[in-house]
Amino acid sequence: MKAQIAIDMMGGDHGLPVTLAAAARFLNERPHVTTLLVGDETLLRAQLANYRLVEGERVVIVHAPEIVAMGESPAVALRTKKKSSMRVAIDCVRDGSAQAAVSAGNTGALMATAKFVLKMLPGIERPAICTALPNRKGHTHVLDLGANVECNADHLFQFAVMGSVLVEAYDDNPSPRVGLLNVGAEAIKGNDTVKAAAALLAEGPINYIGFVEGDDIYKGDVDVVVCDGFVGNVALKTSEGLAKMMTQFLREEFSRSLLSKLAAVIAMPVLKRLKKRLDPGRYNGASFLGLQGIVIKSHGGADVAAFTSALNVALREIEKDVPRRIDLRLGQLLNEKELA
Amino acid sequence: MKAQIAIDMMGGDHGLPVTLAAAARFLNERPHVTTLLVGDETLLRAQLANYRLVEGERVVIVHAPEIVAMGESPAVALRTKKKSSMRVAIDCVRDGSAQAAVSAGNTGALMATAKFVLKMLPGIERPAICTALPNRKGHTHVLDLGANVECNADHLFQFAVMGSVLVEAYDDNPSPRVGLLNVGAEAIKGNDTVKAAAALLAEGPINYIGFVEGDDIYKGDVDVVVCDGFVGNVALKTSEGLAKMMTQFLREEFSRSLLSKLAAVIAMPVLKRLKKRLDPGRYNGASFLGLQGIVIKSHGGADVAAFTSALNVALREIEKDVPRRIDLRLGQLLNEKELA
């Protein structure tokens, strides 16, 4: 199966040195993929050879003279930067020249642009941002991670269905376990919104297992954790902050004295395995769910390996036809509701 | 200065083996403290000698025949268990025989009972649960951690003031930096509630530094992080889950082969220091703020060292006269508002 991916080459904290190196690696690893490198064509042409890339069937340069800055207002970017690398990459998905767009740029602007250009799937009121996080046994998908700071029960219900369909397709998991994030597992716990969402999910369209708590994200007993974007964003960033602090403490303790430095040398293979296992880059690449097309957001600070992961997420969603599957499932549910 | 602390001896996952051992350790370390051991007097008397405790001026047994179960409904516990160890410990604070109560029991029941028996401070609409978490440079106090699953801007404002006063007193910090937890640092980010709370705090009663994100909890650049109880609880439990997973991965990697086991032996002193530094027990003891009295909640699963930490939190709040300070500061703010 052939796949075309449009890459916003100018987005993110590092720009071309990361995006070009990742594109080169990705093209090497995935011989059936075509990349559309979207950005300033002069800059791109000047740099291609440094990454052993040659323009041709699999490496297509698409010119975009503007760049959306990381701190720019999404509304302003959407209105004024119609030739930005981000916008043009998404345009490629709309016009069918690509099946997915990947960007490490400004999240808010990317989401606003994706909604505007690609439109929502019928029946979905809000898009959601979803990513996998490592757990003790594999990984857990969590959504929404920040697209919606206020959600009602219907939105949470839709997120749950979208997350379930994503994991079903993405992980070849026939019946993903879906939990609603709450402050306790008992039915009386939580605010009115999660209670109402729980009632909707209890009607059975997916494998809803009930309320879960923050620590359940990392236990491995739930496949999809659903929450509003405020809570999800706090959970994600709190995790990032704690992981960084723990890693720093580990480094500090291993460099405290000559003896501990020696211990570090001996423990190096173990520490390297640990680092690899916890590497957030492995899970880089958040899906914007609910759109009529595939858009993957890479972390702004992603390195080459992490940005390559985001490209692989896009490829997998193309292969698994994720938006169409979500559309089908939701269409079914809406029909059932109308018939009922 | 003399201090009397009422301890719910029957609460928590472990009961007497932990609470008695912790009381004994605490009494040894703190010669000016009196403990009121609240629980089944027959059981307590039978066990005292095992922990080298002798009834007397510093070890007073207060009989309480009932126990609130960990999963019991707070409303039911409050209505039907008037002789529970938890309730009687809080009664001791109300009648003045103790200056603080400490319990590892059911959080919801403890909060409901504390509110009912001790009453709120004037001007405080909701109590909040506050605890310290380690950060790169020291610790951060976070509130609310779960007392209130829905909060308005006034509640968040009051939490901010209470947290600021607590840290001022507790850490001898003349001007604690207080941040509002949000999904971004920019003023346009977040939901209406945090924006309205930010406007109230910008008027200047405390050292408000603006919005902070989840990872800021662990950076050490903010002393008090304020959020509603839903978000705070998710942040806390997500952190617990991630820390446990990382510790497990560390253990697994160090026991994978003979070679890594050898590395573990050599790295042992380093790993022990790391463990100590990250030990959540060091920070055990959450304050219920906003009450007319001091109530400290220990983690249900606390071990002896952790439960001793909770007793020390109670002692420090007594020494620093935390509830009266909060009352004074809020009285001032309310007066200023009326005059304005």
HADDOCK unambig.tbl for C-alpha pairs under 7 A between the chains (distance, minus, plus):
assign (segid A and resid 136 and name CA) (segid B and resid 245 and name CA) 6.19 0.50 0.50
assign (segid A and resid 149 and name CA) (segid B and resid 190 and name CA) 6.18 0.50 0.50
assign (segid A and resid 149 and name CA) (segid B and resid 191 and name CA) 5.76 0.50 0.50
assign (segid A and resid 150 and name CA) (segid B and resid 191 and name CA) 6.51 0.50 0.50
assign (segid A and resid 183 and name CA) (segid B and resid 230 and name CA) 6.12 0.50 0.50
assign (segid A and resid 183 and name CA) (segid B and resid 233 and name CA) 6.00 0.50 0.50
assign (segid A and resid 183 and name CA) (segid B and resid 234 and name CA) 6.44 0.50 0.50
assign (segid A and resid 190 and name CA) (segid B and resid 149 and name CA) 6.16 0.50 0.50
assign (segid A and resid 191 and name CA) (segid B and resid 149 and name CA) 5.74 0.50 0.50
assign (segid A and resid 191 and name CA) (segid B and resid 150 and name CA) 6.51 0.50 0.50
assign (segid A and resid 213 and name CA) (segid B and resid 234 and name CA) 6.74 0.50 0.50
assign (segid A and resid 213 and name CA) (segid B and resid 237 and name CA) 6.85 0.50 0.50
assign (segid A and resid 214 and name CA) (segid B and resid 234 and name CA) 4.85 0.50 0.50
assign (segid A and resid 214 and name CA) (segid B and resid 235 and name CA) 6.92 0.50 0.50
assign (segid A and resid 214 and name CA) (segid B and resid 237 and name CA) 4.63 0.50 0.50
assign (segid A and resid 214 and name CA) (segid B and resid 238 and name CA) 4.03 0.50 0.50
assign (segid A and resid 214 and name CA) (segid B and resid 241 and name CA) 6.97 0.50 0.50
assign (segid A and resid 215 and name CA) (segid B and resid 237 and name CA) 4.98 0.50 0.50
assign (segid A and resid 215 and name CA) (segid B and resid 238 and name CA) 4.54 0.50 0.50
assign (segid A and resid 215 and name CA) (segid B and resid 240 and name CA) 6.15 0.50 0.50
assign (segid A and resid 215 and name CA) (segid B and resid 241 and name CA) 3.85 0.50 0.50
assign (segid A and resid 215 and name CA) (segid B and resid 242 and name CA) 6.93 0.50 0.50
assign (segid A and resid 216 and name CA) (segid B and resid 241 and name CA) 6.82 0.50 0.50
assign (segid A and resid 218 and name CA) (segid B and resid 241 and name CA) 5.68 0.50 0.50
assign (segid A and resid 218 and name CA) (segid B and resid 242 and name CA) 6.00 0.50 0.50
assign (segid A and resid 218 and name CA) (segid B and resid 245 and name CA) 6.58 0.50 0.50
assign (segid A and resid 230 and name CA) (segid B and resid 183 and name CA) 6.13 0.50 0.50
assign (segid A and resid 231 and name CA) (segid B and resid 231 and name CA) 5.64 0.50 0.50
assign (segid A and resid 233 and name CA) (segid B and resid 183 and name CA) 6.02 0.50 0.50
assign (segid A and resid 234 and name CA) (segid B and resid 183 and name CA) 6.46 0.50 0.50
assign (segid A and resid 234 and name CA) (segid B and resid 213 and name CA) 6.74 0.50 0.50
assign (segid A and resid 234 and name CA) (segid B and resid 214 and name CA) 4.84 0.50 0.50
assign (segid A and resid 234 and name CA) (segid B and resid 235 and name CA) 6.60 0.50 0.50
assign (segid A and resid 235 and name CA) (segid B and resid 214 and name CA) 6.91 0.50 0.50
assign (segid A and resid 235 and name CA) (segid B and resid 234 and name CA) 6.60 0.50 0.50
assign (segid A and resid 235 and name CA) (segid B and resid 235 and name CA) 5.42 0.50 0.50
assign (segid A and resid 235 and name CA) (segid B and resid 238 and name CA) 6.32 0.50 0.50
assign (segid A and resid 237 and name CA) (segid B and resid 213 and name CA) 6.85 0.50 0.50
assign (segid A and resid 237 and name CA) (segid B and resid 214 and name CA) 4.64 0.50 0.50
assign (segid A and resid 237 and name CA) (segid B and resid 215 and name CA) 4.98 0.50 0.50
assign (segid A and resid 238 and name CA) (segid B and resid 214 and name CA) 4.03 0.50 0.50
assign (segid A and resid 238 and name CA) (segid B and resid 215 and name CA) 4.53 0.50 0.50
assign (segid A and resid 238 and name CA) (segid B and resid 235 and name CA) 6.32 0.50 0.50
assign (segid A and resid 238 and name CA) (segid B and resid 239 and name CA) 6.93 0.50 0.50
assign (segid A and resid 239 and name CA) (segid B and resid 238 and name CA) 6.93 0.50 0.50
assign (segid A and resid 239 and name CA) (segid B and resid 239 and name CA) 6.18 0.50 0.50
assign (segid A and resid 239 and name CA) (segid B and resid 242 and name CA) 6.84 0.50 0.50
assign (segid A and resid 240 and name CA) (segid B and resid 215 and name CA) 6.16 0.50 0.50
assign (segid A and resid 241 and name CA) (segid B and resid 214 and name CA) 6.98 0.50 0.50
assign (segid A and resid 241 and name CA) (segid B and resid 215 and name CA) 3.86 0.50 0.50
assign (segid A and resid 241 and name CA) (segid B and resid 216 and name CA) 6.83 0.50 0.50
assign (segid A and resid 241 and name CA) (segid B and resid 218 and name CA) 5.67 0.50 0.50
assign (segid A and resid 242 and name CA) (segid B and resid 215 and name CA) 6.92 0.50 0.50
assign (segid A and resid 242 and name CA) (segid B and resid 218 and name CA) 6.00 0.50 0.50
assign (segid A and resid 242 and name CA) (segid B and resid 239 and name CA) 6.84 0.50 0.50
assign (segid A and resid 245 and name CA) (segid B and resid 136 and name CA) 6.21 0.50 0.50
assign (segid A and resid 245 and name CA) (segid B and resid 218 and name CA) 6.58 0.50 0.50
assign (segid A and resid 249 and name CA) (segid B and resid 274 and name CA) 6.77 0.50 0.50
assign (segid A and resid 250 and name CA) (segid B and resid 274 and name CA) 6.49 0.50 0.50
assign (segid A and resid 253 and name CA) (segid B and resid 270 and name CA) 5.80 0.50 0.50
assign (segid A and resid 253 and name CA) (segid B and resid 274 and name CA) 6.53 0.50 0.50
assign (segid A and resid 254 and name CA) (segid B and resid 270 and name CA) 6.22 0.50 0.50
assign (segid A and resid 260 and name CA) (segid B and resid 267 and name CA) 6.97 0.50 0.50
assign (segid A and resid 260 and name CA) (segid B and resid 270 and name CA) 6.34 0.50 0.50
assign (segid A and resid 263 and name CA) (segid B and resid 266 and name CA) 5.71 0.50 0.50
assign (segid A and resid 263 and name CA) (segid B and resid 267 and name CA) 5.01 0.50 0.50
assign (segid A and resid 266 and name CA) (segid B and resid 263 and name CA) 5.73 0.50 0.50
assign (segid A and resid 267 and name CA) (segid B and resid 260 and name CA) 7.00 0.50 0.50
assign (segid A and resid 267 and name CA) (segid B and resid 263 and name CA) 5.00 0.50 0.50
assign (segid A and resid 267 and name CA) (segid B and resid 267 and name CA) 6.95 0.50 0.50
assign (segid A and resid 270 and name CA) (segid B and resid 253 and name CA) 5.82 0.50 0.50
assign (segid A and resid 270 and name CA) (segid B and resid 254 and name CA) 6.24 0.50 0.50
assign (segid A and resid 270 and name CA) (segid B and resid 260 and name CA) 6.35 0.50 0.50
assign (segid A and resid 274 and name CA) (segid B and resid 249 and name CA) 6.78 0.50 0.50
assign (segid A and resid 274 and name CA) (segid B and resid 250 and name CA) 6.48 0.50 0.50
assign (segid A and resid 274 and name CA) (segid B and resid 253 and name CA) 6.52 0.50 0.50
